[in-house]
């Protein structure tokens, strides 16, 4: 049994060069899904831009009794995007090092947009697996947010207990996950180095306030979203549908970015449209 609750998170930078597309998608030689081991129980995966320009990040976290996969990527086809095969391989390898009988997989989501749920069907017939639909009518009852959207729900992987928050604004059913073992605050498309699309402004501002308050009482090592869309030039992003991003900033942000985004939201105020800041762009779509 691994003691996931012992001690404080041991933060370190993401020691990885992310696949970021190529000048010619036809000649792209990147893997369909890049796998980065942050530690032996925590994996960050990125989809190949030649398969889908969104190139979302997925997260696979292991506990003593089950693993959780957060999001399933932007492509349904197992032939072009073998997310289940990759995840099965990682689980098999983990179980070789940490044998467990009746080990299970839970599939959850940061939200229900297509580039985060397209691979769900690949897990539908997987033994020992529960796939929770990402829609409001399924995801929020699973966490108990339908009755109390302000609660902090717990998902126990077996000694590794995730704290889960309802964080609407980008999407009505968005969920943020905090992992005390790594200190990751996994924010989906709510917070990341890119275009923060806001469909419900009041909900988004409320979510920012809640995340700032939540992070003030937790040891957060990294704020981690699901995309990189910015360049390293302050305020400049890659255009939508770009499939080659050779000058990406890091995926991981800091707690300080939560405050910066909240301050930026105050500057945006009632103005709709895109508003560029150094590390992100707020795109207010409502109103």
C-alpha positions as CSV (number, residue, x, y, z in Angstrom):
1,X,0.0,0.0,0.0
2,X,1.4,3.4,-1.0
3,X,1.0,6.1,1.6
4,X,-0.2,9.0,-0.6
5,X,-1.1,11.2,2.3
6,X,2.3,11.2,4.0
7,X,4.3,14.4,4.0
8,X,3.8,17.5,1.8
9,X,3.7,17.5,-2.0
10,X,7.2,17.4,-3.6
11,X,7.0,19.9,-6.4
12,X,9.3,20.0,-9.3
13,X,9.1,21.6,-12.8
14,X,7.7,19.6,-15.6
15,X,10.9,18.1,-17.1
16,X,9.5,17.5,-20.6
17,X,9.6,18.9,-24.1
18,X,6.0,18.7,-25.3
19,X,5.2,17.5,-28.8
20,X,4.0,20.7,-30.5
21,X,3.2,19.7,-34.1
22,X,5.3,20.1,-37.2
23,X,5.4,22.3,-40.3
24,X,3.9,19.5,-42.3
25,X,1.2,17.4,-40.7
26,X,1.6,14.8,-43.4
27,X,5.2,14.2,-42.3
28,X,4.6,14.4,-38.6
29,X,6.4,11.7,-36.7
30,X,5.3,12.5,-33.2
31,X,3.5,9.7,-31.2
32,X,-0.3,9.8,-31.3
33,X,-0.3,10.5,-27.6
34,X,2.8,11.7,-25.7
35,X,3.2,10.3,-22.2
36,X,5.1,12.2,-19.5
37,X,5.6,10.7,-16.0
38,X,5.6,13.5,-13.5
39,X,6.2,10.8,-10.9
40,X,5.7,7.0,-10.9
41,X,2.0,7.5,-10.0
42,X,1.1,10.6,-12.1
43,X,1.1,10.8,-15.8
44,X,0.3,13.8,-18.1
45,X,-0.6,12.9,-21.7
46,X,-0.8,15.2,-24.8
47,X,-2.6,14.5,-28.1
48,X,-0.7,14.9,-31.3
49,X,-1.5,18.1,-33.2
50,X,-1.5,16.3,-36.5
51,X,-4.5,14.3,-35.3
52,X,-6.4,17.3,-33.8
53,X,-5.2,20.8,-33.6
54,X,-6.6,21.2,-30.1
55,X,-3.8,18.9,-28.8
56,X,-5.5,18.6,-25.3
57,X,-3.7,17.3,-22.3
58,X,-5.1,14.4,-20.3
59,X,-4.2,13.2,-16.8
60,X,-3.9,9.7,-15.4
61,X,-3.5,9.4,-11.6
62,X,-3.0,6.2,-9.7
63,X,-4.3,5.3,-6.3
64,X,-4.1,2.0,-4.3
65,X,-7.5,0.8,-5.5
66,X,-8.2,2.6,-8.8
67,X,-6.8,5.0,-11.3
68,X,-8.6,8.0,-12.7
69,X,-8.3,9.3,-16.2
70,X,-9.3,13.0,-16.5
71,X,-10.6,13.6,-20.1
72,X,-10.3,11.3,-23.1
73,X,-9.1,13.6,-25.9
74,X,-10.4,15.1,-29.1
75,X,-10.6,12.1,-31.4
76,X,-13.1,9.2,-31.3
77,X,-11.2,6.7,-33.6
78,X,-9.0,4.2,-31.8
79,X,-7.2,3.7,-35.1
80,X,-6.0,7.4,-35.2
81,X,-6.0,8.1,-31.5
82,X,-5.5,4.9,-29.4
83,X,-6.1,6.5,-26.0
84,X,-7.4,3.3,-24.4
85,X,-4.4,1.3,-25.6
86,X,-2.0,3.8,-24.2
87,X,-3.9,4.0,-20.9
88,X,-4.1,0.2,-20.7
89,X,-0.4,0.0,-21.2
90,X,0.3,2.4,-18.4
91,X,-2.0,0.6,-16.1
92,X,-0.4,-2.8,-16.9
93,X,3.0,-1.4,-16.3
94,X,2.0,0.3,-13.0
95,X,0.4,-3.0,-11.8
96,X,3.5,-4.9,-12.6
97,X,5.3,-2.7,-10.1
98,X,2.4,-2.5,-7.6
99,X,0.3,-5.7,-7.9
100,X,-3.3,-5.1,-6.9
101,X,-6.3,-7.5,-7.4
102,X,-9.4,-6.1,-9.0
103,X,-7.9,-2.8,-9.9
104,X,-10.4,-0.4,-11.5
105,X,-10.4,2.7,-13.8
106,X,-12.6,5.7,-13.3
107,X,-13.0,8.1,-16.3
108,X,-14.0,11.7,-15.3
109,X,-13.8,15.0,-17.2
110,X,-12.9,18.6,-16.7
111,X,-16.0,19.5,-18.8
112,X,-18.1,18.3,-21.7
113,X,-16.7,20.0,-24.8
114,X,-15.9,17.6,-27.6
115,X,-12.1,17.8,-27.5
116,X,-12.2,16.4,-23.9
117,X,-14.8,13.6,-24.3
118,X,-14.3,12.2,-27.8
119,X,-12.4,9.1,-26.6
120,X,-15.0,8.0,-24.1
121,X,-16.4,5.3,-26.3
122,X,-13.1,3.5,-26.3
123,X,-13.6,2.8,-22.6
124,X,-17.3,1.8,-22.8
125,X,-16.6,-1.9,-22.8
126,X,-13.5,-1.9,-20.7
127,X,-13.8,-4.3,-17.7
128,X,-13.6,-2.8,-14.3
129,X,-14.2,0.7,-15.6
130,X,-16.8,3.4,-14.8
131,X,-17.1,6.2,-17.4
132,X,-19.0,9.2,-16.0
133,X,-20.6,11.2,-18.7
134,X,-19.3,14.8,-18.7
135,X,-22.7,16.5,-19.2
136,X,-24.4,18.5,-16.5
137,X,-27.1,15.9,-15.9
138,X,-24.5,13.2,-15.2
139,X,-21.3,14.7,-14.0
140,X,-22.8,17.0,-11.3
141,X,-25.0,14.4,-9.7
142,X,-21.9,12.1,-9.5
143,X,-20.1,14.8,-7.5
144,X,-23.3,15.9,-5.6
145,X,-23.0,19.4,-7.2
146,X,-26.7,19.2,-8.4
147,X,-27.8,19.4,-4.7
148,X,-24.9,21.6,-3.5
149,X,-22.7,23.3,-6.1
150,X,-20.6,24.8,-3.4
151,X,-19.5,21.5,-1.8
152,X,-16.0,20.1,-2.1
153,X,-16.6,16.5,-3.4
154,X,-14.1,13.8,-2.7
155,X,-13.0,11.0,-5.0
156,X,-11.0,8.4,-3.2
157,X,-8.6,6.4,-5.5
158,X,-7.4,4.3,-2.5
159,X,-5.4,6.6,-0.2
160,X,-5.1,9.3,-2.8
161,X,-8.2,11.5,-2.4
162,X,-9.0,14.2,-5.0
163,X,-10.9,17.3,-4.0
164,X,-13.4,18.3,-6.7
165,X,-15.1,21.7,-7.2
166,X,-17.8,22.8,-9.5
167,X,-16.2,25.6,-11.5
168,X,-18.6,26.9,-14.3
169,X,-18.0,29.8,-16.6
170,X,-16.2,28.2,-19.5
171,X,-18.8,25.4,-19.4
172,X,-21.8,24.9,-17.3
173,X,-20.6,21.5,-16.0
174,X,-16.9,22.3,-15.6
175,X,-15.0,20.6,-12.7
176,X,-11.7,21.5,-11.2
177,X,-9.7,18.7,-9.4
178,X,-7.1,19.2,-6.6
179,X,-4.7,16.4,-6.0
180,X,-3.0,16.8,-2.5
181,X,-0.4,14.2,-3.4
182,X,1.2,16.3,-6.2
183,X,-0.3,19.6,-5.3
184,X,-1.8,19.9,-8.8
185,X,-4.8,22.1,-9.3
186,X,-6.3,20.7,-12.5
187,X,-8.4,23.4,-14.0
188,X,-9.4,22.1,-17.5
189,X,-10.2,25.0,-19.8
190,X,-11.0,27.4,-17.0
191,X,-7.3,28.4,-16.5
192,X,-4.5,27.7,-18.9
193,X,-1.9,29.5,-21.0
194,X,-4.3,30.4,-23.9
195,X,-7.7,31.8,-24.8
196,X,-10.0,31.6,-21.9
197,X,-13.4,31.3,-23.5
198,X,-16.1,32.5,-21.1
199,X,-19.7,31.7,-21.8
200,X,-21.1,32.8,-18.4
201,X,-19.3,35.8,-17.1
202,X,-20.9,35.9,-13.6
203,X,-20.2,32.2,-13.1
204,X,-16.6,32.7,-14.4
205,X,-15.8,35.5,-12.0
206,X,-17.4,33.5,-9.1
207,X,-15.2,30.5,-10.1
208,X,-12.1,32.6,-10.0
209,X,-12.9,33.9,-6.6
210,X,-13.6,30.4,-5.4
211,X,-10.3,29.0,-6.8
212,X,-8.3,31.8,-5.2
213,X,-10.0,31.1,-1.9
214,X,-9.6,27.4,-2.2
215,X,-5.9,27.6,-3.2
216,X,-5.2,29.8,-0.2
217,X,-5.9,26.9,2.1
218,X,-4.2,24.2,0.1
219,X,-0.6,23.6,-1.0
220,X,-0.8,24.1,-4.7
221,X,2.4,23.3,-6.6
222,X,1.1,23.8,-10.1
223,X,-2.1,25.1,-11.8
224,X,-2.5,22.9,-14.8
225,X,-5.0,23.3,-17.6
226,X,-5.7,21.3,-20.7
227,X,-4.1,23.4,-23.6
228,X,-1.3,25.6,-24.6
229,X,-2.3,28.3,-27.0
230,X,0.1,31.2,-26.2
231,X,3.5,31.9,-27.6
232,X,6.4,33.0,-25.4
233,X,5.8,36.5,-26.6
234,X,3.6,38.3,-24.0
235,X,0.0,38.7,-25.1
236,X,0.5,36.8,-28.4
237,X,-1.3,33.5,-29.1
238,X,-1.2,31.0,-31.9
239,X,-4.1,31.3,-34.3
240,X,-7.0,28.9,-33.9
241,X,-6.4,25.6,-35.8
242,X,-2.6,26.1,-35.7
243,X,-0.9,22.7,-35.9
244,X,2.7,23.8,-35.3
245,X,3.6,25.7,-32.1
246,X,7.4,25.6,-31.8
247,X,7.5,28.5,-29.3
248,X,5.2,27.4,-26.6
249,X,5.4,28.5,-22.9
250,X,5.2,25.9,-20.2
251,X,1.8,24.2,-19.5
252,X,2.0,24.7,-15.8
253,X,1.0,28.0,-14.2
254,X,1.1,29.2,-10.6
255,X,-1.4,30.3,-7.9
256,X,-0.3,33.8,-8.7
257,X,-1.9,33.4,-12.2
258,X,-5.3,32.9,-10.5
259,X,-5.0,36.4,-9.0
260,X,-3.7,37.9,-12.3
261,X,-6.7,36.4,-14.2
262,X,-9.1,37.7,-11.6
263,X,-7.6,41.2,-11.8
264,X,-7.8,41.0,-15.6
265,X,-11.4,40.0,-15.4
266,X,-12.0,43.2,-13.4
267,X,-10.4,45.2,-16.2
268,X,-12.5,43.5,-18.8
269,X,-15.7,44.3,-17.0
270,X,-18.7,44.5,-19.2
271,X,-16.7,44.5,-22.5
272,X,-17.2,41.4,-24.6
273,X,-14.7,40.1,-27.1
274,X,-11.0,39.1,-26.8
275,X,-8.8,40.9,-24.3
276,X,-5.1,40.0,-24.4
277,X,-2.8,39.9,-21.3
278,X,0.8,38.6,-21.0
279,X,0.1,34.9,-20.3
280,X,-3.6,34.5,-21.4
281,X,-6.4,36.0,-23.4
282,X,-9.8,36.4,-21.9
283,X,-12.5,35.9,-24.5
284,X,-15.8,37.1,-23.1
285,X,-18.5,35.5,-25.3
286,X,-21.7,36.3,-23.4
287,X,-23.7,39.5,-23.3
